[in-house]
Amino acid sequence: MRPSAANRLWLGAAAFALAALLCVPAPLAAQGTGATRQDRNRARPYFDPPRETTTVSATALYSWAAYLLEGVERPAAVFAGNAELASKELLEAQEAQLAAATAFVYYGGEGDGWLGEEFASHGTARRPVVRLGDEGSTARGHEWLDPVKARDAVRRLAAELKQLHPARVTVIDKNAQALDEELRTLDEWARRELTPFQGSAVYLERPGLEPFLERYGLAVAGYLSSTFGNEGEQADADRLAADARQRTGPLLMLRRPGQLPIPMIRLSQQVPIRFILVDPIESGEARPAHYVRQMRQNVLNVVVGLTAAQSIPASFTPAPEATAATEDEAEDGGEE
């Protein structure tokens, strides 16, 4: 029995709707009500859409602002993902968010100090630019990695946010008290963990971690690269290896997360050095609890690294063959 004309029309419409649904791109489909949280996160763009909110420089500051503004608003960070904090090109890509910001927050100093002028060019009397660090500070590195300095900065940030949100002062005060307690506990715990290693000297991949080390009695033995945003050259590895051979005791280098650069590989082939990950909290995950959680992980990494480095045998033979192979790979760009 053949279907009626009405039934044929209904079947055709249903088939067309099904075909259209099957052709919806996966990222868009994932945003539907039946998608899981993980699916929606994958579908989210690299940067959030611009919105009128407090805009901060680095992930550490985002974590503080998000904690203080919980129940008020969600801030925005101009450096997200795995972006380098020194990337002016990336800042230009965030022009829309800068135009929408209701306030600009940065720490100041060597890490994100250059953003002060960039933020000031967008700021107005109604869109304040807030510096959290001391105006006259000449400290090297990211001062937000010092939990004691972080407590001072959070107090300044809370005071500014209460002026921006006068109707939510009670909420911000409550959040500020809770965050201050977490930072106090973090500092006390870090002191206990790192006290046995006071006086130890470590190498740094590049500047940035000095305030963290100084707070807990650790010293900087030297740098692979002495400038921000530069992973160093093979000549830097040779220079550092020559210095390391003159030292007694374990050799340790704190490095940023990411692929091991060739200069570090060359260095490891010349001296028995251990590389330990310490996240400067410039970019990456942006959640209210991220700062405290990542700082705890940083402390644990350093403790484990210093402990393990003491067990490296004193006898060590460099690997010239491997070094030569690394040089060849660097020259041809790693192509086969």
Secondary structure, DSSP 8 states (H G I E B T S, - for coil): ----HHHHHHHHHHHHHHHHHHTS-HHHHTTSTT--HHHHHHHS-SS----SSEEESSHHHHHHHHHHTTTT---EESS-BT--TT-HHHHHHTHHHHHH-SEEEE--STTTTTHHHHHHTT-BTTB-EEE-S-TT----S-GGGSHHHHHHHHHHHHHHHHHH-GGGHHHHHHHHHHHHHHHHHHHHHHHHHHGGGTT-EEEESSSS-HHHHHHTT-EEEEES-SSTT----HHHHHHHHHHHTT--S-EEEEE-SS---HHHHHHHTTS-EEEEE----SSB---TTHHHHHHHHHHHHHHHHHHHHTTS-S-----HHHHHHHHHHHHTTT--
